[in-house]
Amino acid sequence: MTREIAFIGLGNLGVHLAMSLVRAGYRVAVHDLDRDRASDLLAAGAIWASSPAEAAAQSRSVFTCLPSPAAVTQVVSGSDGILQGLRPGYTWIDCSTNDLHALKRLAVMAEDRGIHCLEAPVTGGVHKAASGEITVLVSGRRDVYEEHLPIFRTIGNKVFHIGDIGSASVIKVITNMLAFIHLVAAGEALMLAKRGGIDLAQAFAVIKASSGNSFVHETESQVILNGSYNIGFTMDLACKDLQFAHELGRDLGVPLDLAGMVQQTFIRARSQYGGDAWSSQVVKLLEDAVGTDLRAPGFPETIVA
């Protein structure tokens, strides 16, 4: 394959998405504020770029996977940003969980320069990104989507075209909101089992086989029971995404009572454990409150699908 791709933002998620592209044989230029994050990618054949503009200048499609709307804005429209390097007719693809309005503003800026824009947030967890089995949610022009479909199928095994720019942001916020609600509920369920004298390994298996099961229970409950809480997703990111949900509910006139309660729980957890703590550590608030931990032997430190 000869298509030239750039990937900017090599955090816990982005590094795996970029690696899937490298392994598939694409020519991939990478950039991050921390070059050390690119070490495995460079060893696998990726090319280092010293700036977003430099990465874009040698690419036909540029992916971004960044932690905040401010970071996306800087990388795309800054003085050394993607729009300074990417040529007309080529494409910027944002995999970040981004603010709907910020994304649309940047898409207009790109279009004014003749640059296509797709948004392609992903969902399913870091472990799914590492195995190339994550779900990709794409919005933007249908013809541009179809042109890039082989690339999306390289990083994920389920790809959905949602609609116009902004549509993927909406559904991604919804899926993350549900995941955080399920996480808090799973913690409460496990605590009831523990205080009720039920073996937690057995409780995990029973819930997984029951009508109360969820993807979050199948995955995040494992690292809670291990005690590592290592989900590869931070408390800061969870609070950011829940704020997006709050704003979406306000803009669309939808009361989000349950999501609002969960948002406050995450804000307390971030205050207690720090923004860099894993998001699944929100369950530790309950553990600390009742003086009972949720541990069981045989569960992995990181998620096993």
N, C-alpha and C positions, 0 to 999 in steps of 0.2 A: 504494500500500500504506500502511496506517495503523498497523500494529502497532508499538508502541513498544519499542525494544530499547536496552539499555545494553551497553557494551563497556569492560571495565576491564583494562588491561595492554596497552600499545601498543609492545611490543618489536619485534624484527625480524620476528616472525611475526604477532603480534596486530594490528599496524597494517594489514597486508594483509587479514586476515580482516574487520576492521571496515570497511575501505574497500569490500570487496565488498558489504557490507550497505548502506552509504550509496549506492553506485552503483545498487543494486537498488531504491532508493526508500523504504527503511525510514527511520523517524525514529530516529536513533541518538545517544544521549547517551554521551560518552566521558570516561574519566578515566585518568590515569597520574600517577605521582609527578613526572614531568618533562612539564610542559605543552607544551614545544616539540615533543615527539613527536606531538602532536595537530595540528600546524599544517596539514598537507595535508588531514587529515580535516575540520577546521573550515572550510577553504576550499572543500571539496566539499559542505558542508552539514550536517556533524555539529554537535552541541550540546555545549559543555563543561559538565561537572559538577565541582564543587569537592571532592567526596568520593564514595566508593563508595555511601554511604547516599543522597546526593542523586541520584546516577545511578539507583539502584534505585527511588527514590520516584516517578520519572517514567517507569517502564518496566514492561512485562509480562514480559519475559524479560531476564535479565542474564547476559552472557558474562564469564568470567574467563579470562585467558591469562597466567599468571604464572610466574616462574622457579623457585619452590621451594615445598614444602609450608608452610613458615613464612609465606611471603608470601600464599598462598591462605588460610590460617587467619586471618591478620590482616585481610585484605580482606573475608572473609565474616563472621567472628564478632567482629571488633573493635568498639570503642565507637562507631565511625562506619562500621561495615561494612554489607554488603549486607542482612543479616538485620534491620538496624534500619530499612531503607527499603522493602524489598520486601513487598508485601501478600500475604495468604493467597490461595492459588489460582494464584499466579504462579510463575515458574520460574527457578531458578539453573542455569546450564550452565557446567561447567568444561572448558575446552579445554587446560588445563595438563597436562603429564606429571607426574602427582601420585603421592604415596605412597598405596597402596591403603588402608591403615588410617586415615590422616588423612582421606581422602576420605569413607570410610564414616562416620566420626564426625561430620563436618560435614553429611553428608546426613541423618543422624538429627536433628541440631539443626534443620535446615531443615524436616524433616517434622513435628517437634514444633510448629512455628509454622504448619503448613498450607501450607508452600512446597514445590513439587515440585523435584526435583533430577535432572539428567541429567549424565553426564560425556561429553565429546565431544572427546577428544584427536585431533589431526590428524597425518597422516604423508605424506611425499612431498617435503618440502623447501620452503624459503621461496619459490623461484621458482614452485612450483605454487600456493602461497597467493596470490601476486601475480596469477596469471592466473585464479584461481577454479577451479583444477583439482585441488586437494588432496583427499586421501582423508580422510573423517570417520568416526571409530569411536565409535559412540554406545552407551551402556548406561543402563538405567533403565526406568521403566514404559513399556510398549508404547504406551499411549494418549497419553502425554505426548510420546513420541518421534514418533508419527504426526502429532500436532498441530504439531510443530516441523519436520517433514520439509521443507516448502518453504523454510524458513530455512536448513537444512543444505545443501540443494541450491543455495543461493545462494553459499555459501562453498566448496563442493567439488563435484566431478562424480561421485564415488563415495562412497556413504554406506552404512555397514553398521550394523545393530542387532545388538549382540553378545550382550546378555542383561541380567542384573541389574546394579545398581550395583557397580562394582569389576571387571567383566569387561573393559571397555575399557582399564582401567589395565594389566591383565595382558597383553593382546595388544599394547598400545603399547610396553610394556617389551620384549617379545619382538622386535618389529620394529626398535626402536632398537638392541637388543643385536646383532642380525644386521647392521645397517648398520655398526656400529663394527667388527665382525669383518671384514666385507667391505672396509672402508676400509684397515685395516692390511694385509690380504692384497693389495689392489690396489697399495699402495705397494711391497710386496716384489716383486710381479710386474713392475712397471715398472722397478724397480732391476735385476732380473735381465736384462730386455731391454736396458737402457742399458749395463750392464757386458758384455753379450754382443754389443755392437756393432750392435744393431738400432735403426733410426730410431724415436724414441718416438712420432711422429705415426702411423707405420705400425703400431707395436705397439698403440697405442690402438685403431685401426680394426680390427685383426685380433682383439684380445680382444673388442671389442664384437660382432663377427660370429661369435664362437666359443661353445662350450659353457661356457667359463669366464666368460662375461659376467655382469654384475650391474647393477642400477639404480645402485648406488653408483659403479661404474666409469664408467658412461655419464655421470654427472653430476659427481661430486667429482673424478674424475681430470682433468677439464677444467681446473679451477682450480688443481690441483696442477701440471699441466704449464705453466700460465700463470705460476705463482709467486705469485699473490695469495693462494691458499688460502681465498678468500672464499666460504665456504659459508653465512654468515649464522647460524652456530650455534657457540657458544663451547666452549672446553675445560671450563669449569666445568659447563656443562650436560651435556656428554658424561659427565663423571665422576659427576655426580648420577644420570644414567640408568643407568649401569653399576652403581652401588651399589644402585639399585632391583632390577636383575637379580640381583645377588648375594643380596640379601635374599629375593627371590622363590624363588630356588633353595634357599636354606636353609629357608624356611618350607614348601616343597612337597617337600623331600627329593630334589631333583634336582641331582646334581653338575654344575657348569658349568666344566669344565676349560678349554676354549678361551676362554670369556668371561672367566674369571678371569685368564688370561694377558693378554688384551687390556685388561682393567681396569688391570692394573699398568703396561702400556705407556702408557696415557692418563695415569695418575698421574705417571709420569716426564715425559711431555710437558708436563703442566701445571706441574710444578716447573721445567722448563727454560724454557718460553716464556710462562708466566703464564696465569691463569684466563680472561683476556679474549681470548687468542689463539683463532683459528678452530680448530675441532676437527680439520679436515683437516690441520692443521699437525703432527699426530701423525706423519705420514710424514716430516717433517723430521728426526725422531730418526734414522731410517735414513740420510737424506742426509748428515747431520752425521757419523754413525758411519763411513761409508765414504768420505767426502770427495767425493761425487758428487751434483750436483743433478739434478733431474728436470724439465728444461725443453724445450719444443718450440714453435716458432713457430706462430701461427695459432689458438691457444686463447684463449678469452675470460676476462676478469677475473672475471666472475660467471657463474653457470651458465646455459647455453642448453640448453633441453630437447631 
